[in-house]
Amino acid sequence: MGPAGDYQDAKDMFKRNRFDRALEFTDGLATASPPTKFTERARVLRVVVYAGQLNSAKALADAYEKGAEETKNSHFKAEYERVRHDDLQYAAKASLGLAETAHQLTADGAFPKETTLEAPFPNTEGPLEVKDLQRVKEGGWIEPDQQDSAAIDSINKEMDDALGAAVSGDRAKARTALASGSTKLDGVDFSVFLGNELVVGASVFDRKHIRDSAKLKTVCEQADEVTKAALALLKDNPDKDKEKDVKKIQDRCKTMVKNL
């Protein structure tokens, strides 16, 4: 019952690859005031879900954009441009959701020194490569049911990869780390993961994609807050390599804003 029940439902949905439903069940937990013991866990899980959705939608949009450029068939071109538009809208939604969750994690100006990713590894593992998208990129046609299958493969792939990145490894490391149901995440490492995903999210709004300078700046501002929090943690435990990773995030955002 209550927050514990909601979080259990979120984990069940995540395990069943129903990622939108996992977001629904964690929405109230992530915004709870005062926070419950599940609030931070919900935010961490939401970061992973939004990152997977973001990377999947952007990968799909970029593939269909390439396909629309390569194809000589006007019908294919129109259909691929339509699909690209829909995928970009989905990517934009995930980007803003990620930025909102990042704001929740840094609202007090700090970032947890250690946090917990509590989730099962999804039942349906995604492929290492979505083969139909290669055909799309070459300008070839795939039927609507193949487009749907490619979208499912893409979200499963990117969610697995997001889990791997969150634990500073790959999907195999994530599967092992989550075998017991949860794993501890170093605050700096997780903030670097989050910062990099926010950079991806900001790119959705650049000139090559949606072209929304206000939203790009908003997401980059949140990335800046995350990097500041990471640097604050690094003052206590200096690490030059991690500092470089943080500075790269800052530089990438500065470049995107400059190129608006």
Secondary structure as GFF3:
##gff-version 3
##sequence-region A 1 260
A	DSSP	alpha_helix	2	15	.	.	.	ID=ss1
A	DSSP	alpha_helix	19	30	.	.	.	ID=ss2
A	DSSP	alpha_helix	39	70	.	.	.	ID=ss3
A	DSSP	alpha_helix	74	105	.	.	.	ID=ss4
A	DSSP	beta_strand	114	118	.	.	.	ID=ss5
A	DSSP	alpha_helix	131	137	.	.	.	ID=ss6
A	DSSP	alpha_helix	144	166	.	.	.	ID=ss7
A	DSSP	alpha_helix	171	177	.	.	.	ID=ss8
A	DSSP	beta_strand	182	186	.	.	.	ID=ss9
A	DSSP	alpha_helix	187	203	.	.	.	ID=ss10
A	DSSP	alpha_helix	213	236	.	.	.	ID=ss11
A	DSSP	alpha_helix	240	258	.	.	.	ID=ss12
###
